[in-house]
Amino acid sequence: MIDVAPPPSLLQRLARRRLNVPRSGTFGGVGEHRSSTLGPGMEFAEYRAYQPGDDLRRVDPHVEARSGELFVREGDLLEQLAVTVVVDMSASMRGGAPEKSVLARRLAGALAYVALAGTDRVRLMAFTGHGLHWGPRGGSVRAAGQLFEWLGGLRAEGAVGFAHAAKALVARLPRPGLCLVVSDWLFAAPEAGLAVLRAARQEVVGVQVCSPEELDPGALAAGSLGGGALGSGTLTLEDVETGAELNVALTPAALAVYAQNLRRWQEGLESAFVRHGGTWLRARSDDDLEALLLKDWARYGLIR
């Protein structure tokens, strides 16, 4: 069991913040997000002509006196978001120092807490090589402890295809909804899964968690200079999901090619999210949670 709950000082700051995803449709209920539809809200928006069946108490007598016709006051409705926080717990998330799954779960917990603070409807979900694991749900910060405990008990294992996971996921997603996916995004073709989520009326926010070694394998190269069974500067890398091994000589030329391919891969992922109308964020497994949420991500406006 890993403690994924943010420290009390950060929880106090997050309790005053709200998720800000204007494109995400509201789900109903009474919340803090402006609905795309109008109704008997407290904040005036516009007038419309009276229709049979309208509540006569909403007819504006002053407009009636001036025009001789009946007009109803329409107000902005404040409703809830239906937020599903999805965390990738496939075996690749065990990689890194510190382990990627730890920050991923802490991020999932913190984002869920911000949604709870805004009285949104929150549900947790994780996917592993054994399928989808549905966690607890909540509608206020009183549910936070249960959500943190569930996240802390997860174990990263198995291989997952994102398209397959998305197809299984949408069967139980509320619509419309906001889907926050925290993963290393080491999937062969994530675009198909994104299309499935968008077709299910989900506003998708993707958070990519990479380890320092994945972003800069130069440290691995430095550690291999003493040589070994395969010779100086050579490592044996193992795929944690398939067990496949690859011998790699971490020469300056190889590291340069890796950096170029890494940049292209991340740019491709970001472009896929943009094409599907989503939001793309990045994190390192050694990032400070508070600085990441309230400083590094501030320009994206996800949390306000």
N, C-alpha and C positions, 0 to 999 in steps of 0.2 A: 504494500500500500504506500503510495506516494502522496504527500501533502501538496495539493495543487491550489489550495485556497490562497488568494492574494493576501498580503499582510494587512492588518487592520487599518493602517494609515492609508493604504491604497484603496481599500474598500470604501473608506469615508469619501475619498475623492471621486471614485467611480459612482457612488450613490447619487451624486449631483449631476452626473452626465447622462446623456441619452444617445441611443443609436440614431444616426441621421442618414437615412437612405430614402430620399424623396421619391425615387422611382418605384419603390416597393408599395404595392397596394395594401390598404388596411383590410383587416379581417372582420371587424365588427367590435362589439363590446364598447366599454368606456375606457379610453386611454388618452394618450397625449399626442397622437399623430393625426394630422389633418386628412380627412377622407376626401376622395375625389368627388363624392356626391354631397349634395346639400340637404338640409333638413331642419328640424327644430333646434338648432344649436344656439348657444348663448351669444356668439359673436356674429353680428349681422354681416351678410355677404351680398344679397341682392333681393329684389322683388320678383315675383312671378304671378301670372294671372291665377285667380282662384279656380279650383276644379272641384266638382262635386265630390264630397267625401273628405275634403280638407277640414282640419280643425279650425272652427270659426275664431278661436282665440288667437290664431296667428294672423288674422286679417288686420291690416293696418288701417285704423279709422281715419287717420289724417290723409292718407292717400285716397281713401274712399270719398272723403269730404271734398277734395280738390277735383277729382276726376269723375266721381259718380260711379266708379267701377271698383270691384273687389280685387285686391292684391294681397298676396300672402308673403309675409317676411320669411326669407330663407337664411339660415345660418350655417356656419362651418361646423361640421361634425368632427369631434375628436374621438378617434377609435384606436384600437390596439393593432399592433403588428403580430402576425403569427411567425415566430422566429424558430427555425430549426438549426441548431449548432451541430455540425457533423465533424468528427475528428477521425482522421486516418490512423488506424492502429494495425496496419499491415507490418510485416517484419522489417521492411526498410526503415521504419521509424525508430528501430532500436539502434540505428547507427549514430555515430557522432559522439563527441566528447565536449560538452555534455550531450546526453541522449536527446535526439530530436523529439521523441514522444513526450518528454517531460515538459518542454516549453509549449508544445502543441496542446497538451491538456490544460496547462495553466492559461494559455490564451483562450481556449474554449470556455473555461470557467469564468474568466474575466469578462468576455463578451456576453456570456449568458447572464452574468450579474448586472451588467449595464442594461440589458433588455428587461430584466426583472425589476430594476429600479424604476423603469418607465412603465411598469404594470403591463408589459407585453406578455403574450402567451409564448412560453419558451419550452422547447423539447430538445433533449440531447439524443445524439445517435453516434455510434461508432461502427466502422466497418473493418473486419479482419478477414483472414483467409477462411474463417468459419462462417462468414455471412454478416448480416446486419445485427447489431445489438442496440435495442432501443432502451434509452435511459429514462429517468424520471422527467416529469414536466412540472411547470410552476407558473404562477402569475404574479408573484410578489417576492421580495427579497427573503421572506421567511422560508422559501424553498431552497435557498442558496446552499445551505449546509448539505442537504441531501444530494444536490447536483455535484458539489465538490467531492463528496465521498465516492460517488459512483465513478467519476472521472479518475480518481486516484487509484481505484481498484482495477482499471483496465490493463490488459497485457497485449503488447504488440506481437502479432504472429501471423504467418501465412502470407500468401500473395493475393492481390486483389486487382481486378480490372475495373477502371472507373465507370465505363459505360454500363457494365453489368450491375455495379452497385447503384448507379443512378436509376436504372430501370426498376430495381427492387425498392428503392427509396421513394419514388414518386407515388407509389401505390398508397402510401400512408401520409403524404404531405398535405397540410391544409392549403387551400388555394383561395386567393393569392397568398404568397408568403415570401419570407426572406430566408434564404438558405446560406449559412456561413460555413464554408468548408475549409478546415485547417489540415494541411497535408504537406508532404514534401513534393507532391505532384510528379513522382517518378512513374508516370503511366505512359504506355506506348502511344495512345491517341485519346487525349482528354476531350477533344472537341465533340465527339459523339455524346458523351455524358452531359456536357454543357447544353447541347441542343435538347436533350431529354428534359433537363431541369427547366429550361426556358419555356418549352412547350407545356410544362405543368404550371406555368404562371409564377415561376420563382424568380425573384431578384437574387442573383448569385454573387456572393463575395468570396473570393478565393484568397486564402492566406498560405503562402509557401514558406515552410520552415526548412532551411538547409543548415547543415553543420559547418563549422569553420573549415574542416578538412575538405568538404565538397566544394566550397567556394575558393579555397586556396590550398591545393595539395602540396604546396611547397614545403610545408612542415613535415609531411610524410617523406618527401625527398631528402630533407636534412637528416631525418631519423634513419634513413636507409644507407647513408654514406659509408657506414662502417662495414658494409658488405654483409654477406650471409650465404646461405646455401645456393642462392641464385647469382651471387656476384654483387659487386659494388653498385649501389644505386638502383637495384632491382627489387620489386615487391611482388608478392602474390596476393592479388585481390580476390575476395570471394563474394559472390552475390548472396546476400543473406536470405533471399526469398527462394532462389533456385538451387543454391549450393555450387553453381558453376564457378570455376576459378580461371583467372587470367593473369599471366605474368607480364608485368609492366616495368619498363626501364624509364624512370622519371628523370629524363634528361631535360635540359633547358628547352630544347625544341619540342619535346613531347608536352611539357607544361604549357608552352605557348599555344600549341594546337588545342589543348584541353581548355584553356581560358577562352579561346575563340569559340569553340563549340558550346561551352557553357553559356556564353553571352547570347549566342544565337538561339539556344534552347529556351532560355528565360524570356528573350524577346518574343519568341514564337508563342509561349504560353500567355504572355501578356496580351499579344495581338488576338489570340483566340478569345480571351475574356472580353476584350473591347468589341470584337465582332458580334459577340452574343449579348452585349449590353451589360456586362458585369463589371465588378470592381476587383482589382488585382493588387495585393499587398505582399510584402516580403518581410522575412524575419530570419535571424540567425539563432541557432539553438543556445548560444551563450549571451543573447541579448538580455538586458535588464527589462523586466516586464513593465514597470512603471514608465520608464523612459520611452519604451517602444510604443505604448498605447497613447501616452499623453504628449509626447514630443515628436518622435520620429514619424508617427502616422498623422500628426495634426493637420498637415496640408491636404490630406485626402478627405477630411471632414467626416469620417465614419463615426467618430465619437465626439459629441459636442456637449 
